[in-house]
Amino acid sequence: MRPTFLAFQTASRALAANQANIDVAGNNIANVNTEGYTRQRVDLTSISNSGYTQKYTTPGTSVGLGVDVSNINQIRDPFLDARYRTQNAETSMFDTLLSGLSDLENVFDEAETESLQGEISNFVYQLQVLSQTPTSQDIALVARTAAQKVTEIINVYAKQTQEVREQQIYDLRKVVVDTDFNAIVKNIANLNTQIREELTHGNTPNELYDKRNTLIDELSGIANIKVSVTPEKVSEDLTIENLNISIYDPMTNTNVGIVKNGLYNTLTASLDKSTNTMKIEINSSFGGYSGDITSSFSGGSIKGYLDLINGKGTYADPLSIPKENTFRGTLYYENAMNTFASNFAQVLNDLNAADGPAKPLFKASDGSGIITAANISISDAWMESPSYITTTTSVPASSEGDNITRMINALTKDMNFYKNSADNTSQVMFSGTANEYMTGLIGELSLDVELNENFSDTASFVLNNLFASRESMSGVSLDEEGINLMAFQKSYNAAARYFTALDEALDRIINNMGLVGR
């Protein structure tokens, strides 16, 4: 015979289960606007009355012992989390590239600022005027001033390009790596330790899970990461899931661990002066990782910064080991301006020498002897004497001003821009006029900005869709929670009514049975 008070235990469990459901629904509603909060659900299990010994007893109808609250779980989809974090890395990379390229575009803005192409055209015009009166000191002075303005604008472009690069280096080193990445992996490792302690003591640390998931989402925007969970059996009755994070490169299928339970590895970003490129090194506390892991980044803001800082475009050496970055970043535009400045100076210096000894019109202001966009300047001799420019040659039947005409032709007609301006057998980087060179360079930059803007918009659209899909599962819906709250309240009332019915039945048994014969 079923014990009398067993039914009261069933009713008590029903009340406790529905109270837990009401509490969880209320907690969900309270956190509807809490960033990173994951909605929770109560896991209920039916308590069976069957057992091993029952099959040896007389068969009969048995009733279960009610319901039990086994756990309070979060509603999350690991597959959606992984997709979101992968897409977040891609979106952050394109956003970083777009921001850096937009800064470069502002540097080479020939429409809003005093343009180099305009100054080159003005220099050509002044040479044309000088070719008409080659003996005029005043006109020669104006021509020299026009050439000086060309060199000054080239210097400004080089300086501002370097400033953009230095800003990217600072942001990568001090903000992204030192402040963001290293702090996040440390906090995740600390949360792993706290979560482990809570689970060991039988608690459910859902709020700590939310904090950790929020940090992992932030980390996915910095680098291409992979999250894995491995079970660990702590005791016969308790198994804990350990969370590990690694930098994962899908192209090479390599993993570099950064978080392992309560341990974490930090990164260091530094400028390699021998190659003038940034490198990322790992400081390992586990896993045996050490040294340069720059090539392991395929997404996230770190990858975007590395492309902007290290990208050499067509100036990258295809035979270099490790392989140089072929993205058109700041080094590409810096080298492109160096190519322009050195070839521009080389051609005019050669023409000014005519058939005589060297008479350079342009020099390297730092005394290095190698003309770049940053150091191109008017030579000392030309600065001292505007008539230093050679207007005629000793070639028979030549007329006054004919050498100036050659300079004009060199600047207005197609010429080869060599990678090494002093070596006519080196790689030709561009063929065309000086103005066409700058037009092509600015066009490349505009196309890069437009392309990465399209990539960024597309990646953001996909990311927003994934976020919406994830929120539809993990986010709090007031309508759904309101319906649940009413349903749980009715269930609670029904359980309370069950208690009342049991109380009335017990009262009948105790107070109204066995009265006959008294």
SULSULVEN-V301532 format. One record per residue. N is the residue number from 1. RES is the residue in one small letter. SS is DSSP state (a for helix, b for strand, c for the rest). PSI is psi in whole degrees, 0 to 359 (* if undefined). BURIAL is 1 if it has 24 or more other ideal C-beta (glycine too) atoms within 12 Angstrom, else 0. Layout:
n = (N | N)
res = (RES | RES)
ss = (SS | SS)
psi = (PSI | PSI)
burial = (BURIAL | BURIAL)
//
This chain:
n = (1 | 2 | 3 | 4 | 5 | 6 | 7 | 8 | 9 | 10 | 11 | 12 | 13 | 14 | 15 | 16 | 17 | 18 | 19 | 20 | 21 | 22 | 23 | 24 | 25 | 26 | 27 | 28 | 29 | 30 | 31 | 32 | 33 | 34 | 35 | 36 | 37 | 38 | 39 | 40 | 41 | 42 | 43 | 44 | 45 | 46 | 47 | 48 | 49 | 50 | 51 | 52 | 53 | 54 | 55 | 56 | 57 | 58 | 59 | 60 | 61 | 62 | 63 | 64 | 65 | 66 | 67 | 68 | 69 | 70 | 71 | 72 | 73 | 74 | 75 | 76 | 77 | 78 | 79 | 80 | 81 | 82 | 83 | 84 | 85 | 86 | 87 | 88 | 89 | 90 | 91 | 92 | 93 | 94 | 95 | 96 | 97 | 98 | 99 | 100 | 101 | 102 | 103 | 104 | 105 | 106 | 107 | 108 | 109 | 110 | 111 | 112 | 113 | 114 | 115 | 116 | 117 | 118 | 119 | 120 | 121 | 122 | 123 | 124 | 125 | 126 | 127 | 128 | 129 | 130 | 131 | 132 | 133 | 134 | 135 | 136 | 137 | 138 | 139 | 140 | 141 | 142 | 143 | 144 | 145 | 146 | 147 | 148 | 149 | 150 | 151 | 152 | 153 | 154 | 155 | 156 | 157 | 158 | 159 | 160 | 161 | 162 | 163 | 164 | 165 | 166 | 167 | 168 | 169 | 170 | 171 | 172 | 173 | 174 | 175 | 176 | 177 | 178 | 179 | 180 | 181 | 182 | 183 | 184 | 185 | 186 | 187 | 188 | 189 | 190 | 191 | 192 | 193 | 194 | 195 | 196 | 197 | 198 | 199 | 200 | 201 | 202 | 203 | 204 | 205 | 206 | 207 | 208 | 209 | 210 | 211 | 212 | 213 | 214 | 215 | 216 | 217 | 218 | 219 | 220 | 221 | 222 | 223 | 224 | 225 | 226 | 227 | 228 | 229 | 230 | 231 | 232 | 233 | 234 | 235 | 236 | 237 | 238 | 239 | 240 | 241 | 242 | 243 | 244 | 245 | 246 | 247 | 248 | 249 | 250 | 251 | 252 | 253 | 254 | 255 | 256 | 257 | 258 | 259 | 260 | 261 | 262 | 263 | 264 | 265 | 266 | 267 | 268 | 269 | 270 | 271 | 272 | 273 | 274 | 275 | 276 | 277 | 278 | 279 | 280 | 281 | 282 | 283 | 284 | 285 | 286 | 287 | 288 | 289 | 290 | 291 | 292 | 293 | 294 | 295 | 296 | 297 | 298 | 299 | 300 | 301 | 302 | 303 | 304 | 305 | 306 | 307 | 308 | 309 | 310 | 311 | 312 | 313 | 314 | 315 | 316 | 317 | 318 | 319 | 320 | 321 | 322 | 323 | 324 | 325 | 326 | 327 | 328 | 329 | 330 | 331 | 332 | 333 | 334 | 335 | 336 | 337 | 338 | 339 | 340 | 341 | 342 | 343 | 344 | 345 | 346 | 347 | 348 | 349 | 350 | 351 | 352 | 353 | 354 | 355 | 356 | 357 | 358 | 359 | 360 | 361 | 362 | 363 | 364 | 365 | 366 | 367 | 368 | 369 | 370 | 371 | 372 | 373 | 374 | 375 | 376 | 377 | 378 | 379 | 380 | 381 | 382 | 383 | 384 | 385 | 386 | 387 | 388 | 389 | 390 | 391 | 392 | 393 | 394 | 395 | 396 | 397 | 398 | 399 | 400 | 401 | 402 | 403 | 404 | 405 | 406 | 407 | 408 | 409 | 410 | 411 | 412 | 413 | 414 | 415 | 416 | 417 | 418 | 419 | 420 | 421 | 422 | 423 | 424 | 425 | 426 | 427 | 428 | 429 | 430 | 431 | 432 | 433 | 434 | 435 | 436 | 437 | 438 | 439 | 440 | 441 | 442 | 443 | 444 | 445 | 446 | 447 | 448 | 449 | 450 | 451 | 452 | 453 | 454 | 455 | 456 | 457 | 458 | 459 | 460 | 461 | 462 | 463 | 464 | 465 | 466 | 467 | 468 | 469 | 470 | 471 | 472 | 473 | 474 | 475 | 476 | 477 | 478 | 479 | 480 | 481 | 482 | 483 | 484 | 485 | 486 | 487 | 488 | 489 | 490 | 491 | 492 | 493 | 494 | 495 | 496 | 497 | 498 | 499 | 500 | 501 | 502 | 503 | 504 | 505 | 506 | 507 | 508 | 509 | 510 | 511 | 512 | 513 | 514 | 515 | 516 | 517 | 518)
res = (m | r | p | t | f | l | a | f | q | t | a | s | r | a | l | a | a | n | q | a | n | i | d | v | a | g | n | n | i | a | n | v | n | t | e | g | y | t | r | q | r | v | d | l | t | s | i | s | n | s | g | y | t | q | k | y | t | t | p | g | t | s | v | g | l | g | v | d | v | s | n | i | n | q | i | r | d | p | f | l | d | a | r | y | r | t | q | n | a | e | t | s | m | f | d | t | l | l | s | g | l | s | d | l | e | n | v | f | d | e | a | e | t | e | s | l | q | g | e | i | s | n | f | v | y | q | l | q | v | l | s | q | t | p | t | s | q | d | i | a | l | v | a | r | t | a | a | q | k | v | t | e | i | i | n | v | y | a | k | q | t | q | e | v | r | e | q | q | i | y | d | l | r | k | v | v | v | d | t | d | f | n | a | i | v | k | n | i | a | n | l | n | t | q | i | r | e | e | l | t | h | g | n | t | p | n | e | l | y | d | k | r | n | t | l | i | d | e | l | s | g | i | a | n | i | k | v | s | v | t | p | e | k | v | s | e | d | l | t | i | e | n | l | n | i | s | i | y | d | p | m | t | n | t | n | v | g | i | v | k | n | g | l | y | n | t | l | t | a | s | l | d | k | s | t | n | t | m | k | i | e | i | n | s | s | f | g | g | y | s | g | d | i | t | s | s | f | s | g | g | s | i | k | g | y | l | d | l | i | n | g | k | g | t | y | a | d | p | l | s | i | p | k | e | n | t | f | r | g | t | l | y | y | e | n | a | m | n | t | f | a | s | n | f | a | q | v | l | n | d | l | n | a | a | d | g | p | a | k | p | l | f | k | a | s | d | g | s | g | i | i | t | a | a | n | i | s | i | s | d | a | w | m | e | s | p | s | y | i | t | t | t | t | s | v | p | a | s | s | e | g | d | n | i | t | r | m | i | n | a | l | t | k | d | m | n | f | y | k | n | s | a | d | n | t | s | q | v | m | f | s | g | t | a | n | e | y | m | t | g | l | i | g | e | l | s | l | d | v | e | l | n | e | n | f | s | d | t | a | s | f | v | l | n | n | l | f | a | s | r | e | s | m | s | g | v | s | l | d | e | e | g | i | n | l | m | a | f | q | k | s | y | n | a | a | a | r | y | f | t | a | l | d | e | a | l | d | r | i | i | n | n | m | g | l | v | g | r)
ss = (c | c | c | c | c | a | a | a | a | a | a | a | a | a | a | a | a | a | a | a | a | a | a | a | a | a | a | a | a | a | c | c | c | c | c | c | c | c | c | b | b | b | b | b | b | b | c | c | c | c | c | a | a | a | a | a | c | c | c | c | c | c | c | c | c | c | b | b | b | b | b | b | b | b | c | c | c | a | a | a | a | a | a | a | a | a | a | a | a | a | a | a | a | a | a | a | a | a | a | a | a | a | a | a | a | a | a | c | c | c | c | c | c | c | c | a | a | a | a | a | a | a | a | a | a | a | a | a | a | a | a | a | c | c | c | c | a | a | a | a | a | a | a | a | a | a | a | a | a | a | a | a | a | a | a | a | a | a | a | a | a | a | a | a | a | a | a | a | a | a | a | a | a | a | a | a | a | a | a | a | a | a | a | a | a | a | a | a | a | a | a | a | a | a | a | a | a | a | a | a | c | c | c | c | c | a | a | a | a | a | a | a | a | a | a | a | a | a | a | a | a | a | c | c | b | b | b | b | b | b | b | b | b | c | c | c | c | c | b | b | b | b | b | b | b | b | b | b | b | c | c | c | c | b | b | b | b | b | b | b | c | c | b | b | c | b | b | b | b | b | b | b | c | c | c | c | b | b | b | b | b | b | b | c | c | c | c | c | c | c | b | b | c | a | a | a | c | c | c | a | a | a | a | a | a | a | a | a | a | a | c | c | a | a | a | c | c | c | c | c | c | c | c | c | c | c | c | c | c | a | a | a | a | a | a | a | a | a | a | a | a | a | a | a | a | a | a | a | a | a | a | a | a | c | c | c | c | c | c | c | c | b | b | b | c | c | c | c | c | c | c | c | c | c | c | b | b | b | c | a | a | a | a | a | c | a | a | a | c | c | c | c | c | c | c | c | c | c | c | c | c | a | a | a | a | a | a | a | a | a | a | a | c | c | b | b | b | b | c | c | c | c | c | c | c | c | c | b | b | b | b | b | c | a | a | a | a | a | a | a | a | a | a | a | a | a | a | a | a | a | a | a | a | a | a | a | a | a | a | a | a | a | a | a | a | a | a | a | a | a | a | a | a | a | c | c | c | a | a | a | a | a | a | a | a | a | a | a | a | a | a | a | a | a | a | a | a | a | a | a | a | a | a | a | a | a | a | a | a | a | a | a | c | c | c | c | c | c)
psi = (136 | 133 | 145 | 316 | 359 | 325 | 326 | 325 | 320 | 314 | 321 | 319 | 321 | 317 | 315 | 319 | 315 | 328 | 319 | 318 | 318 | 318 | 317 | 318 | 319 | 321 | 320 | 315 | 320 | 332 | 24 | 329 | 11 | 122 | 131 | 358 | 139 | 128 | 151 | 154 | 149 | 127 | 119 | 141 | 143 | 136 | 119 | 151 | 356 | 160 | 179 | 322 | 345 | 331 | 350 | 358 | 175 | 127 | 143 | 172 | 129 | 153 | 145 | 172 | 18 | 214 | 154 | 141 | 109 | 328 | 165 | 107 | 159 | 149 | 99 | 153 | 108 | 327 | 317 | 322 | 315 | 317 | 317 | 316 | 325 | 317 | 327 | 322 | 318 | 317 | 316 | 323 | 312 | 324 | 319 | 315 | 317 | 319 | 314 | 318 | 327 | 323 | 319 | 322 | 324 | 328 | 315 | 27 | 99 | 352 | 319 | 337 | 172 | 115 | 148 | 320 | 323 | 321 | 326 | 317 | 321 | 322 | 318 | 318 | 317 | 326 | 321 | 319 | 318 | 326 | 335 | 325 | 71 | 345 | 357 | 120 | 323 | 315 | 324 | 324 | 319 | 320 | 319 | 320 | 321 | 319 | 323 | 322 | 324 | 313 | 323 | 321 | 321 | 319 | 318 | 315 | 316 | 317 | 314 | 326 | 319 | 323 | 320 | 316 | 317 | 325 | 319 | 320 | 316 | 313 | 318 | 313 | 306 | 324 | 300 | 312 | 300 | 313 | 311 | 296 | 306 | 323 | 321 | 313 | 325 | 315 | 322 | 316 | 319 | 320 | 323 | 319 | 316 | 318 | 319 | 317 | 318 | 316 | 323 | 327 | 10 | 12 | 163 | 100 | 63 | 323 | 324 | 325 | 318 | 317 | 317 | 318 | 323 | 318 | 322 | 320 | 317 | 319 | 326 | 338 | 344 | 321 | 161 | 106 | 161 | 129 | 130 | 148 | 129 | 134 | 145 | 123 | 109 | 320 | 184 | 329 | 359 | 124 | 127 | 140 | 122 | 135 | 129 | 146 | 138 | 155 | 117 | 126 | 108 | 339 | 321 | 355 | 42 | 148 | 136 | 110 | 138 | 336 | 130 | 100 | 245 | 5 | 154 | 151 | 140 | 167 | 156 | 128 | 129 | 157 | 120 | 106 | 336 | 329 | 354 | 36 | 156 | 144 | 149 | 124 | 148 | 136 | 103 | 135 | 355 | 163 | 350 | 16 | 141 | 156 | 201 | 123 | 25 | 320 | 353 | 348 | 123 | 1 | 179 | 172 | 331 | 316 | 319 | 315 | 319 | 320 | 317 | 320 | 318 | 348 | 120 | 356 | 228 | 353 | 355 | 140 | 115 | 344 | 1 | 148 | 117 | 164 | 134 | 154 | 127 | 8 | 147 | 84 | 203 | 325 | 326 | 312 | 330 | 315 | 324 | 319 | 326 | 319 | 316 | 310 | 315 | 319 | 320 | 312 | 319 | 314 | 312 | 325 | 318 | 317 | 325 | 333 | 334 | 235 | 17 | 200 | 166 | 132 | 75 | 132 | 333 | 152 | 172 | 117 | 340 | 3 | 9 | 337 | 350 | 115 | 129 | 175 | 329 | 333 | 1 | 134 | 169 | 139 | 156 | 320 | 320 | 325 | 325 | 326 | 110 | 333 | 6 | 337 | 130 | 121 | 334 | 167 | 171 | 9 | 133 | 146 | 16 | 150 | 163 | 137 | 358 | 330 | 328 | 323 | 321 | 320 | 318 | 315 | 322 | 327 | 338 | 347 | 168 | 139 | 162 | 130 | 105 | 150 | 320 | 105 | 335 | 354 | 106 | 359 | 358 | 175 | 133 | 117 | 334 | 147 | 123 | 188 | 169 | 317 | 323 | 325 | 310 | 323 | 318 | 320 | 315 | 324 | 319 | 316 | 318 | 319 | 321 | 317 | 313 | 318 | 313 | 334 | 319 | 317 | 317 | 317 | 316 | 315 | 321 | 322 | 314 | 318 | 317 | 321 | 318 | 322 | 318 | 320 | 319 | 321 | 327 | 335 | 315 | 341 | 165 | 128 | 119 | 323 | 312 | 317 | 326 | 318 | 316 | 320 | 318 | 321 | 317 | 326 | 318 | 320 | 321 | 316 | 322 | 320 | 322 | 321 | 325 | 319 | 316 | 317 | 318 | 322 | 318 | 319 | 319 | 322 | 320 | 316 | 317 | 316 | 345 | 5 | 149 | 28 | 339 | 135 | 359 | *)
burial = (0 | 0 | 0 | 0 | 0 | 0 | 1 | 1 | 1 | 1 | 1 | 1 | 1 | 1 | 1 | 1 | 1 | 1 | 1 | 1 | 1 | 1 | 1 | 1 | 1 | 0 | 1 | 1 | 1 | 0 | 1 | 0 | 0 | 0 | 0 | 1 | 1 | 1 | 1 | 1 | 1 | 1 | 0 | 1 | 0 | 0 | 0 | 0 | 0 | 0 | 0 | 0 | 0 | 0 | 0 | 0 | 0 | 0 | 0 | 0 | 0 | 0 | 0 | 0 | 1 | 1 | 1 | 0 | 1 | 0 | 0 | 1 | 0 | 1 | 1 | 1 | 0 | 0 | 0 | 1 | 1 | 1 | 0 | 1 | 1 | 1 | 1 | 1 | 1 | 1 | 1 | 1 | 1 | 1 | 1 | 1 | 1 | 1 | 1 | 1 | 1 | 1 | 1 | 1 | 1 | 0 | 1 | 1 | 0 | 1 | 0 | 0 | 0 | 0 | 1 | 1 | 1 | 0 | 1 | 1 | 1 | 1 | 1 | 1 | 0 | 1 | 1 | 1 | 0 | 1 | 1 | 0 | 0 | 1 | 0 | 0 | 0 | 0 | 1 | 1 | 1 | 1 | 1 | 1 | 0 | 1 | 1 | 1 | 1 | 1 | 1 | 1 | 1 | 1 | 1 | 1 | 1 | 1 | 0 | 1 | 1 | 1 | 0 | 1 | 1 | 1 | 1 | 1 | 1 | 0 | 1 | 1 | 1 | 0 | 0 | 1 | 1 | 1 | 0 | 1 | 1 | 1 | 0 | 1 | 1 | 1 | 1 | 1 | 1 | 0 | 1 | 1 | 1 | 0 | 1 | 1 | 0 | 0 | 1 | 0 | 0 | 0 | 0 | 0 | 1 | 1 | 1 | 1 | 1 | 1 | 1 | 1 | 1 | 1 | 1 | 1 | 1 | 1 | 1 | 1 | 1 | 1 | 1 | 1 | 1 | 1 | 1 | 0 | 1 | 0 | 0 | 0 | 0 | 0 | 0 | 0 | 0 | 0 | 0 | 1 | 0 | 1 | 1 | 1 | 1 | 1 | 1 | 1 | 1 | 0 | 0 | 0 | 0 | 0 | 1 | 1 | 1 | 1 | 1 | 1 | 1 | 0 | 1 | 1 | 1 | 1 | 1 | 1 | 1 | 0 | 1 | 0 | 0 | 0 | 0 | 0 | 1 | 1 | 1 | 1 | 1 | 1 | 1 | 0 | 0 | 0 | 0 | 0 | 1 | 0 | 0 | 0 | 1 | 1 | 1 | 1 | 1 | 1 | 1 | 1 | 1 | 1 | 1 | 1 | 1 | 1 | 1 | 1 | 1 | 1 | 1 | 1 | 1 | 1 | 1 | 1 | 0 | 0 | 0 | 0 | 0 | 0 | 0 | 1 | 1 | 0 | 1 | 1 | 1 | 1 | 1 | 1 | 1 | 1 | 1 | 1 | 1 | 1 | 1 | 1 | 1 | 1 | 1 | 1 | 1 | 1 | 1 | 1 | 1 | 1 | 1 | 1 | 0 | 1 | 0 | 0 | 0 | 0 | 1 | 1 | 1 | 1 | 1 | 1 | 1 | 0 | 0 | 0 | 0 | 0 | 1 | 1 | 1 | 1 | 1 | 1 | 1 | 1 | 1 | 0 | 0 | 1 | 0 | 0 | 0 | 1 | 1 | 1 | 1 | 1 | 1 | 1 | 1 | 0 | 0 | 0 | 0 | 0 | 0 | 0 | 1 | 0 | 1 | 1 | 1 | 1 | 1 | 1 | 0 | 1 | 1 | 0 | 0 | 0 | 1 | 1 | 1 | 1 | 1 | 0 | 1 | 0 | 0 | 0 | 0 | 0 | 0 | 0 | 1 | 1 | 0 | 0 | 1 | 1 | 1 | 0 | 1 | 1 | 1 | 1 | 1 | 1 | 0 | 1 | 1 | 1 | 0 | 1 | 1 | 0 | 0 | 1 | 0 | 0 | 1 | 1 | 0 | 0 | 1 | 0 | 0 | 0 | 1 | 0 | 0 | 1 | 1 | 0 | 0 | 1 | 1 | 0 | 1 | 1 | 1 | 1 | 0 | 0 | 0 | 0 | 1 | 0 | 0 | 1 | 1 | 0 | 0 | 1 | 0 | 0 | 1 | 1 | 0 | 0 | 1 | 0 | 0 | 1 | 1 | 0 | 0 | 1 | 0 | 0 | 0 | 0 | 0 | 0 | 0 | 0 | 0 | 0 | 0 | 0 | 0 | 0 | 0 | 0)
//
